[in-house]
Structure formats: structure tokens, C-alpha cells
């Protein structure tokens, strides 16, 4: 059965790949198998991958909100940009959740020119300079040139620090390139050679972007299963970027403060409760 991808190209529906993605989101074997069966039974020629995703989400929300949120995480990250959120702002929140002190949009002196760093994350032993690269379509990959550009900026900063009296800072500097996409093989190879730390979708095998998000439950607000474009816009206006930002609000307050329909407000608050308040 051929399906239509978001970019318009077609491909044969891969049942094994689809079922694996549901399991990877945390679904039990029985749940994954049930959803896979339902989706395959509903397939029609020319169906879009977006329609398949939405049907899978409907099935998952009825069974496990956390699994549904994990399953939709990649598209939720994609939705950050168009909704008016800053990807680097989200990356900063993610690093804070992992125990780092952070600054955003900081100028650092290089040997040749000044450089604006998207996020600086500090711990006792290291200072991470983070280049945050966002694409609103995750089927793109981050290529070699992006990694080389980040590396060249880092080298100029390192040379600039040679004159610094802060030897501890110079010796503790690391460069991370964080993106919501996958990396090409050449980008990975170059990064490994040059000690540029990559964090993207599925890379590295452990400690990748989705691992960092799920392990600390730093879900973007766009990941809530019941959220729509209208709600995303309202929250973006108030600079509310994380799902946990809704914790202080009752459904009634969400309706009053953001104009969200009562039924949707109740669903959103319920999903937040499942993600953050219910015991695992």
C-alpha cells in the first residue's frame, strides 16, 4: 500500500517501521499490536502519513497519554517554530532541566570576530557552547557544512580565549550542535573527528534529543495531544513553551485567560496531570 509523505512523495507503508515507532514511544506489546492492526485495517490507497499519524494518536490517547505524547514528540518539536516559539529558548530549558546554569544569546570574543552563542550551559567542570539549529520539517537532515561552520566558530573562540586569563574557562569549553533533525553520515564522521558534540533526532544512540526530553519530561507545550493551532498561538503570546507551564492553571483559568474552549481546556489540564502529577 503506497502512502503520501508530508513532502508529497510516495512510499510503501512499512508496517514493521510503524509498529516499532509505537513501541519506541513506550507502548506495551499488546497496545502496540492493537494499534498496528487498527491502522493497517484502515489503510486506503493514497492515504497521507499525516492522517496515519493522527489516527494513531487518537488510538494512543485513549489508552496512554504519556505514550501518545512521546509518539508525537517529533512533530511537536517541528511545531515550535511556526507557533512562534524559539528553538534555542526550548534548548535552554532542556539544559536547565539537566542541571546546567544557562545564558542565551551571549556574545563571545573570538580571535578574529565576535560570535553570538545561542545557549551557554555551565556545570562545575565544563562550559558548553550550544549552536541550536531548527528546521520545521524533520525529514530534512543536517549536513556537513552546518557542522563545519559550528566547528570553525568554536576554533575562533578557542583562539580568542588563548589570551584570556581564565584558563579554567578555556580548558572546559565544549561545542554542541543541537537540532531537531537527523545528521548525514558525513556530518557525524566530521563531528567525531573534530570532537563536535551532536545532539539530534536518534543521534547519538543514547543521550540524543528525544532521550534528553523524555528522561526529564521537558515536553514542549506543542506535545500535548489535545492542543491545536489556536491554543499554541495563545500560549506563544505568553511565552509559555513547556507543557509543565500549564500546571498552575485550572481548566477554568485556561478558558478565562487564554480563550480556550472549556472542553479543550479540560482535556489539556487532564493530559498535564497525567504527564506530571500521576505516579508512574
PAVO-642499 format. One line per 8 residues: number of its first residue (from 0); their letters; for each residue x, z, y of C-alpha. Coordinates in Angstrom, 3 decimals. Layout:
N
NUM) a) X:Z:Y | ...
END
This chain:
280
0) xxxxxxxx) 0.000:0.000:0.000 | 1.506:-1.041:3.328 | 1.189:1.291:6.316 | 1.905:0.670:10.005 | 4.590:2.816:11.645 | 4.415:4.026:15.251 | 6.682:1.213:16.417 | 4.350:-1.412:14.934
8) xxxxxxxx) 6.461:-2.386:11.939 | 5.073:-2.060:8.418 | 6.445:-0.347:5.334 | 5.239:0.514:1.855 | 3.760:4.007:1.689 | 6.215:6.267:-0.135 | 4.190:8.958:-1.883 | 7.267:10.888:-3.027
16) xxxxxxxx) 8.672:10.992:0.519 | 5.332:12.115:1.930 | 4.857:14.850:-0.669 | 8.422:16.042:-0.117 | 7.777:16.389:3.636 | 4.762:18.613:2.933 | 6.813:20.795:0.566 | 9.655:20.991:3.093
24) xxxxxxxx) 7.205:22.441:5.613 | 6.724:25.389:3.259 | 3.636:24.374:1.291 | 3.268:25.706:-2.230 | 3.459:23.215:-5.067 | -0.311:23.366:-5.620 | -1.060:22.886:-1.911 | 1.393:20.013:-1.611
32) xxxxxxxx) -0.009:18.286:-4.668 | -3.602:18.676:-3.492 | -2.833:17.215:-0.074 | -0.820:14.366:-1.570 | -3.758:13.499:-3.823 | -6.251:13.579:-0.942 | -4.053:11.404:1.288 | -3.419:8.823:-1.423
40) xxxxxxxx) -7.129:8.616:-2.230 | -7.917:7.929:1.450 | -5.279:5.242:1.964 | -6.563:1.882:3.127 | -4.588:-1.328:3.827 | -3.012:-1.284:7.275 | -3.564:2.423:7.927 | -1.196:3.851:10.540
48) xxxxxxxx) 1.315:6.610:9.849 | -0.246:8.491:12.788 | -3.624:8.522:11.035 | -1.974:9.724:7.824 | -0.231:12.486:9.772 | -3.464:13.614:11.432 | -5.325:13.726:8.126 | -2.512:15.720:6.535
56) xxxxxxxx) -2.586:18.144:9.470 | -6.331:18.635:9.078 | -5.858:19.442:5.425 | -2.955:21.808:6.079 | -4.605:23.724:8.930 | -7.467:24.624:6.603 | -5.009:26.101:4.126 | -1.981:27.446:6.027
64) xxxxxxxx) -1.470:27.315:9.811 | 2.248:28.121:9.568 | 2.875:25.263:7.150 | 0.813:22.942:9.358 | 2.899:23.952:12.376 | 6.149:23.332:10.504 | 4.865:19.984:9.246 | 4.003:18.841:12.763
72) xxxxxxxx) 7.169:20.212:14.351 | 8.991:16.924:14.789 | 6.106:15.293:16.613 | 5.684:18.477:18.648 | 9.259:18.145:19.909 | 8.558:14.480:20.699 | 5.601:15.615:22.833 | 7.711:17.883:25.048
80) xxxxxxxx) 8.851:15.106:27.384 | 5.600:13.272:28.048 | 3.848:16.611:28.569 | 6.166:17.427:31.464 | 8.473:19.914:29.749 | 12.254:19.763:29.966 | 14.050:19.456:26.640 | 17.044:21.337:27.999
88) xxxxxxxx) 14.708:24.175:29.002 | 13.487:24.349:25.428 | 17.054:24.262:24.069 | 17.930:27.149:26.373 | 15.015:29.199:24.992 | 16.145:28.351:21.475 | 19.685:29.576:22.111 | 18.371:32.766:23.699
96) xxxxxxxx) 16.344:33.439:20.555 | 19.574:33.174:18.584 | 21.180:35.888:20.679 | 23.063:33.913:23.328 | 23.170:34.548:27.042 | 22.418:31.282:28.775 | 22.563:29.348:32.019 | 21.059:25.942:32.673
104) xxxxxxxx) 22.241:23.032:34.841 | 25.649:24.533:35.671 | 28.446:22.620:37.416 | 31.893:22.935:35.812 | 35.163:21.645:37.202 | 36.981:19.060:35.125 | 40.466:17.724:35.755 | 39.056:14.587:37.360
112) xxxxxxxx) 35.456:15.277:38.367 | 32.775:17.956:38.280 | 30.326:17.921:35.361 | 26.776:19.242:35.186 | 26.233:21.084:31.902 | 22.656:21.125:30.597 | 22.969:24.566:28.974 | 25.816:27.059:28.679
120) xxxxxxxx) 25.340:29.567:25.857 | 27.649:32.563:25.621 | 28.356:35.161:22.961 | 31.213:37.658:22.715 | 33.586:35.183:21.099 | 32.525:31.734:22.255 | 31.150:29.715:25.114 | 29.094:26.689:24.070
128) xxxxxxxx) 28.662:23.769:26.446 | 25.471:22.013:25.389 | 24.568:18.410:26.057 | 20.802:18.086:25.447 | 19.616:14.558:24.644 | 15.894:13.932:24.276 | 14.047:10.861:23.027 | 10.251:10.708:22.929
136) xxxxxxxx) 10.279:8.636:19.746 | 12.062:10.296:16.859 | 12.522:7.051:14.903 | 15.449:6.255:17.216 | 18.898:7.528:16.267 | 21.637:8.974:18.431 | 24.604:6.620:18.307 | 28.362:6.875:18.514
144) xxxxxxxx) 28.545:6.150:22.250 | 26.498:9.255:23.085 | 28.817:11.491:21.042 | 31.916:9.861:22.572 | 30.524:10.391:26.074 | 29.929:14.081:25.393 | 33.437:14.375:23.955 | 35.060:12.701:26.974
152) xxxxxxxx) 33.279:15.055:29.375 | 34.370:18.034:27.287 | 38.005:16.853:27.296 | 37.970:16.561:31.085 | 36.522:20.083:31.351 | 39.183:21.407:28.951 | 41.947:19.805:31.029 | 40.373:21.287:34.143
160) xxxxxxxx) 40.495:24.724:32.537 | 44.254:24.439:31.918 | 44.771:25.612:35.489 | 42.235:28.409:35.094 | 43.445:31.974:34.926 | 40.603:32.707:32.491 | 42.500:31.948:29.255 | 39.759:33.615:27.197
168) xxxxxxxx) 37.176:31.125:28.514 | 39.466:28.150:27.881 | 40.150:29.190:24.285 | 36.496:29.955:23.491 | 34.981:26.655:24.669 | 32.924:24.581:22.218 | 30.822:21.465:22.758 | 27.408:20.970:21.147
176) xxxxxxxx) 25.271:17.856:21.292 | 21.643:18.786:20.639 | 18.997:16.107:20.143 | 15.564:15.701:18.582 | 16.695:12.616:16.656 | 18.919:11.881:13.689 | 22.516:10.721:14.108 | 24.078:7.493:12.908
184) xxxxxxxx) 26.809:7.731:10.275 | 29.482:6.715:12.803 | 28.290:9.371:15.241 | 28.592:12.004:12.516 | 32.033:10.786:11.473 | 33.396:10.791:15.017 | 31.933:14.229:15.730 | 33.561:15.639:12.596
192) xxxxxxxx) 36.909:14.176:13.596 | 36.709:15.439:17.187 | 35.085:18.812:16.482 | 31.951:17.966:18.447 | 29.170:20.135:17.011 | 25.977:18.188:16.346 | 22.505:19.704:16.076 | 19.764:17.197:15.391
200) xxxxxxxx) 16.931:16.429:13.032 | 18.166:17.031:9.488 | 21.776:17.375:10.617 | 23.756:19.293:9.617 | 22.175:20.120:6.253 | 21.841:23.756:7.254 | 21.579:25.105:10.764 | 20.035:21.891:12.069
208) xxxxxxxx) 17.498:21.769:14.879 | 14.429:22.472:12.741 | 16.233:25.300:10.900 | 17.091:26.913:14.225 | 13.471:26.631:15.363 | 11.743:27.861:12.211 | 14.167:30.713:11.456 | 13.386:32.364:14.821
216) xxxxxxxx) 9.844:30.970:15.231 | 10.768:29.308:18.512 | 7.850:26.916:18.226 | 7.206:24.705:21.236 | 3.709:25.124:22.592 | 3.083:21.497:21.607 | 3.365:22.527:17.930 | 0.056:24.400:17.875
224) xxxxxxxx) -2.207:22.336:15.583 | -5.283:22.510:17.843 | -3.543:21.611:21.087 | -4.466:18.335:22.789 | -3.026:16.346:25.674 | -5.240:18.214:28.169 | -4.012:21.656:27.096 | -0.386:20.507:27.058
232) xxxxxxxx) -0.702:19.356:30.665 | -2.262:22.638:31.785 | 0.455:24.719:30.147 | 3.213:22.468:31.505 | 1.955:23.124:35.045 | 2.555:26.847:34.453 | 5.960:26.248:32.829 | 4.720:27.629:29.504
240) xxxxxxxx) 6.942:25.970:26.944 | 6.752:28.198:23.834 | 3.795:28.901:21.571 | 4.502:32.622:21.926 | 3.827:32.298:25.671 | 0.121:32.415:24.758 | 0.385:35.898:23.228 | -0.628:37.737:26.453
248) xxxxxxxx) -3.828:35.676:26.785 | -7.219:36.252:25.203 | -9.391:33.203:24.455 | -11.496:34.111:27.483 | -8.416:34.189:29.726 | -7.266:30.817:28.406 | -10.637:29.389:29.358 | -10.688:31.079:32.768
256) xxxxxxxx) -7.047:30.468:33.762 | -6.484:27.007:32.292 | -9.956:25.484:31.992 | -9.646:25.175:28.210 | -12.960:24.806:26.338 | -13.905:28.115:24.633 | -13.854:26.646:21.120 | -10.327:25.255:21.577
264) xxxxxxxx) -9.160:28.450:23.281 | -10.327:30.480:20.286 | -8.540:28.159:17.856 | -5.302:28.238:19.829 | -5.305:32.011:20.045 | -6.045:32.272:16.313 | -3.131:29.972:15.491 | -0.790:32.019:17.681
272) xxxxxxxx) -1.914:35.186:15.899 | -1.139:33.652:12.505 | 2.299:32.494:13.608 | 3.458:35.668:15.345 | 1.254:38.651:14.541 | 0.191:38.403:10.922 | 2.546:39.905:8.381 | 4.263:37.484:6.070
END
